[in-house]
Amino acid sequence: MTAPTTTRVAAVDCGTNSIRLLVADVDPATGTLRDLDRRMRIVRLGQGVDRTGRLAPEALERTFAACREYAGVIREHGVPAERIRFVATSASRDAENRDDFVRGVRELLGVEPEVVTGDQEAALSFTGATRELTGGHGLLTPYLVVDIGGGSTEFVLGAERVEAARSVDVGCVRMTERHVVREGRPVDPPSAEIVAAMTADIDAGLDAASRTVPLERARTLVGLAGSVTTVAALALGLEAYDSAVIHHSRITLAQVRAVAGMLLASTHAERAALAVIHEGRVDVIAAGALVLLRIMERTGAAEVVVSEHDILDGIAFSAAEQGAGKPL
């Protein structure tokens, strides 16, 4: 009997805004991955971290509730403990009480969460986004992969391997909390002054990224994560979110500029009425769209190739190739 070539893994990506699960059968030799279960919950783990430096109790409980759900899914699919990998990113890196988070995850999932560095996060994002772009897509390299998260954005330049990477503290939640929320309430829609302040903050992050990553060398811009995919859904005029249509779509600079302008000029109620925007992103999507717009303007990208495969897929490949608990 021929031995199976695939490895069943569970990957969890816990970011500032969302926590996501992927259970998949992975074949590292061919670079293929077959989804068995892929899901996402908005938990806003990074709620208030930029201001307080701590994970809020209610944010921890929302995250632990999602972990309980994910533990059940992982058991149902029979994933062995050594093939579960839980990666935590920006918010838990920054928090003084991250030990509370680590302890809770360990108790619920039986695995030690890995609070990765920005550079590790960037490399995982690059693997997940580009593993399937290596042939047949007609895209020029090097790629510049940008993963716009809630607390940070990762910039990774490379072709078959990572050449340069940098994580900067510019994300949709962080920008919203830093600039749009005033005296505990959002300015809705944000004023021109607020948009200008956000833009200056984003540009400072781009300046920092460019000192490590030669952004001007990019031949193809690949955009990841919820802000990018939501902007794509709006640009494509979708009435309902459709990942199959969004994956590998190409959205022009003009389309991104139009969507960002619309979101920044809209109220919370107007954004909430757009069915393709997840309810957990309604209050932060305008900032996320602005981050994407400024990246495209800075790099001179005429379009962004949108990928539904990102750090979560990179974590899954890593779990299959290295095994949980080993350094990323």
SULQUI-V260258 format. One record per run of one state. SS is the DSSP state (@ for helix, = for strand, . for the rest). FROM is the first residue (numbers start at 1). LEN is the number of residues. If there is no record, write none. Layout:
{{SS:FROM:LEN} {SS:FROM:LEN}}
This chain:
{{.:1:6} {=:7:8} {.:15:3} {=:18:10} {.:28:4} {=:32:11} {.:43:6} {@:49:4} {.:53:4} {@:57:20} {.:77:4} {@:81:3} {=:84:5} {.:89:1} {@:90:5} {.:95:3} {@:98:12} {.:110:4} {=:114:2} {.:116:2} {@:118:13} {.:131:12} {=:143:6} {.:149:4} {=:153:6} {.:159:3} {=:162:7} {.:169:3} {@:172:9} {=:181:2} {.:183:2} {=:185:2} {.:187:5} {@:192:19} {.:211:4} {@:215:3} {.:218:2} {=:220:5} {@:225:11} {.:236:7} {@:243:4} {.:247:3} {=:250:3} {@:253:13} {.:266:2} {@:268:5} {.:273:6} {@:279:3} {.:282:3} {@:285:15} {.:300:3} {=:303:4} {.:307:4} {@:311:12} {.:323:6}}
